[in-house]
Amino acid sequence: MEDSLPDIPAVTVDNPTALRLRDGFQPDAELLRQNVHSFLAAGDMIKFTDSDGRLIALAEMQMAADELDRMKGNAQAARLLRVFK
């Protein structure tokens, strides 16, 4: 499944974060600040993968990556569109 979306930038997360995403956790500024590509803009799609490369979720950026440093850690930075269990 993850190979079918090669043009969408990937954010690799650890297993505890993958479980949180699968349970509906909306990606916040703290999570993305450490892992997101600097060229992303609001409205861009990203995919979350685990350390084994399995697709966890698809999300839409709610803000540009360069805005993440100005946001509080718990501010929602992306909106989950689809979660894969």
N, C-alpha and C positions, 0 to 999 in steps of 0.2 A: 504494500500500500504506500509506504513512504517513497518508493521509487517512482510512483505514478505522479508525483508532484515535484519534479526536479527544479522548477523555476521559483518555488516559494522558499524564502530563506528559512533555515532551520535554527531553532534554539534548543540546544541539548540540556536536559535537566536531569538531576539525580533521581533515584528511585523514590525517596519520600516526596519530592515535589511532583513527580509523575502521578503518584497516588492522590495527592491533593488536587491536581488538575482533573483527574478522572472523577473525583468527587464533586467537581463543580467550582473549585477555587478559581476566581477571576484573576488573571495575572496582574500583579501590582508593579509599581515603579521599582521597588527594591529588586524583585526577581529579574525584571528586564534590564535594569541598569547594568547588571553584571554580565548579561548574556546576549544582548541584542546588537544587531548590526547598526552602525552609526548612520547609514544612508536611508533608513526607513522613515517613512512619513505617515501621518495620520491617514487611515484608510487602507494602508498596505496590509497584505496578508502575511502571516507567519505560521510556521508549523512547529509544534513541540515534539521532540523525539527524546527517547530515553537513552541511556548510555550504550544500549545494544543497537541503536538506530531504529527502533520500532516507533511508529507514529502514535503519538498520544492524543494530540488535539490540533485543530486549526483555529486560528484566532485572527481578529482584525485589530490592528493598532489603533488606539484611541487618541494617540498623540505622536508627534514626531520623536524620534530617538534622541535628538538634541535637547528636548524638553524634559527628559527623565531626571536629569540632575537637579532641576528646580522643583521637582515634585516631592511631596512627603512619601515615605516608604510604602505606606498602605494605600496610596491613591491608585485607583484602577487605571492601568496603562494599556490593556488590551481586553477585548471582549471575545470570549470563547464562542465559536460558531458551531463546532462539532467536536465531540469527544469520542475517541475510539477505545473501547474496552478490550 
